[in-house]
Amino acid sequence: MKNDEFRKHAHELVDWMADYMEHVESYAVKPTTKPREIIHQLPGHPPATGEPFAAIFEDFRETIVPGMTHWQNPSFFAYFPANTSGPSILAEMLTATLGAQCMSWATSPAATELEERVMEWLGEMIGLPAGFTGVIQDTASTATLCSILTAREAKSDYAINSRGFSTDRRFTVYCSSEAHSSVEKAVKIAGIGKDQLRKIPVDTAYAMIPEALEEAIGADIAAGCTPLCVVAAIGTTGSTAIDPLRAIGAICRKHGVWLHVDAAFAGTALVLPEFRWMIEGMEAVDTFVFNPHKWMFTNFDCSAYFVKDRGALIRTFEILPEYLKTSEGERVNNYRDWGIQLGRRFRALKLWFVIRSFGVAGIQQKVRCHIELAQGLAGKIRAAGDFELLAPVPLNTICFRYRPRRIANEDELNRLNAELMERLNKTGKIFLTHTKLNGRFALRFVGAQTNVEERHVQEAWEMIQRTART
Ligand SMILES: Cc1ncc(COP(=O)(O)O)c(C=O)c1O
């Protein structure tokens, strides 16, 4: 593609992008696409010769877009969001244009130093105590894996990195029964074994019970195991339950256990001082992750990982082949040694654009607004005689179900609510997902899409009631 063609098409695409953002509400949030419907429209073999850009772009519009779920539609209330914003998208365009590989300071000095500074800003914005150093990872899953690997190495005096699991020491890892599946995946990948993962029971608010944790650690010590790491959740995926960090931290300190905090979604709420109670007890925490790519208006992927002992992190991952040796030494960060992958995208740029464009007050205002909108809806659900909340609503995730007086049987209620969700999502006007809490099917409403407003929430609530009652 010649540069004048690039310029022309780039303008066309930016026009399409701006139109898309303006009219995203008119797209069905969830497509009605059937399995394999898209692949049948795609040629089975690659084109032997290059095609005109106009044809490619047309196929994007006609084949791909109709088969997409529109995560940026403000009536997207499913999962946790993957928010974007204008400044973040613009930064991604620049990142793609620079095409820089940011594995070390020498390969992209400005990207490295911007990442260092932006992570300091982010730590300050969410009220992390002094002593944490940040690095951007692709996802919270990767950050949790990094944490467990670092714990494994720190606890084994870096022997497993060198010799593998040569001793018969059995490590154990702990999380609540509501923790994200990425913990189990990390335990498997780290060679600890999922049978060595203890899922600690939760209380009525779906938060980890510290006494049960202490008991499990005691039992493992008595059985000759070595308790390695606890993963506490600040905002579980199911219902954003908040594990009691101070009590968990005290247990970890007492037994010399590493403590990782997974705040993938809810971490963004820490920009609001009134939510800092969620991280009371951070002194005992070793590592902490949250995802600006979920609720902080920053395009996927961008996961903020903070560590107390950066030396331990680097010692776990560092490898220095001859071709990567440079002369800057300790004065600079080489982020290739701060995680799993060697090659790294320039992800700090979009975070920098977002924080500067919104300002801290702008981010706080949006996050506060999201929480207020959801709290308002939770109040309406609570007040409706035939609906009920199935979990506390500390932030903006609401777990609820339709419960007409005539039905008392739990299986029937589960069926009814699964059907209700299906019928709602089929309209394409809203998109909700579900979880199971204590065996009960709960519809999950997450009010966190960048541009969600009162009217979207109100329309959703009216549609939910209407659909449920007819
Ligand atoms: C609590 C929690 N932890 C971890 C994850 C995984 O996040 P990622 O997709 O960034 O790996 C999620 C995803 O929703 C989550 O809710």
The ligand as an SDF file (V2000), in Angstrom:
LIG
                    3D

 16 16  0  0  0  0  0  0  0  0999 V2000
  -11.6930  -11.4830   39.1880 C   0  0  0  0  0  0  0  0  0  0  0  0
  -11.0930  -11.7740   37.8570 C   0  0  0  0  0  0  0  0  0  0  0  0
   -9.8150  -12.1680   37.7760 N   0  0  0  0  0  0  0  0  0  0  0  0
   -9.2280  -12.4450   36.6160 C   0  0  0  0  0  0  0  0  0  0  0  0
   -9.9150  -12.3070   35.4340 C   0  0  0  0  0  0  0  0  0  0  0  0
   -9.2140  -12.6290   34.1430 C   0  0  0  0  0  0  0  0  0  0  0  0
   -8.9090  -11.4430   33.5070 O   0  0  0  0  0  0  0  0  0  0  0  0
   -8.0060  -11.4560   32.1820 P   0  0  0  0  0  0  0  0  0  0  0  0
   -8.9530  -11.6670   31.0520 O   0  0  0  0  0  0  0  0  0  0  0  0
   -7.3800  -10.0840   32.1670 O   0  0  0  0  0  0  0  0  0  0  0  0
   -7.0270  -12.5320   32.3200 O   0  0  0  0  0  0  0  0  0  0  0  0
  -11.2380  -11.9000   35.4420 C   0  0  0  0  0  0  0  0  0  0  0  0
  -12.0020  -11.7690   34.1940 C   0  0  0  0  0  0  0  0  0  0  0  0
  -13.1220  -11.3430   34.1460 O   0  0  0  0  0  0  0  0  0  0  0  0
  -11.8480  -11.6230   36.6890 C   0  0  0  0  0  0  0  0  0  0  0  0
  -13.1290  -11.2530   36.7690 O   0  0  0  0  0  0  0  0  0  0  0  0
  1  2  1  0
  2  3  1  0
  2 15  2  0
  3  4  2  0
  4  5  1  0
  5  6  1  0
  5 12  2  0
  6  7  1  0
  7  8  1  0
  8  9  2  0
  8 10  1  0
  8 11  1  0
 12 13  1  0
 12 15  1  0
 13 14  2  0
 15 16  1  0
M  END
$$$$
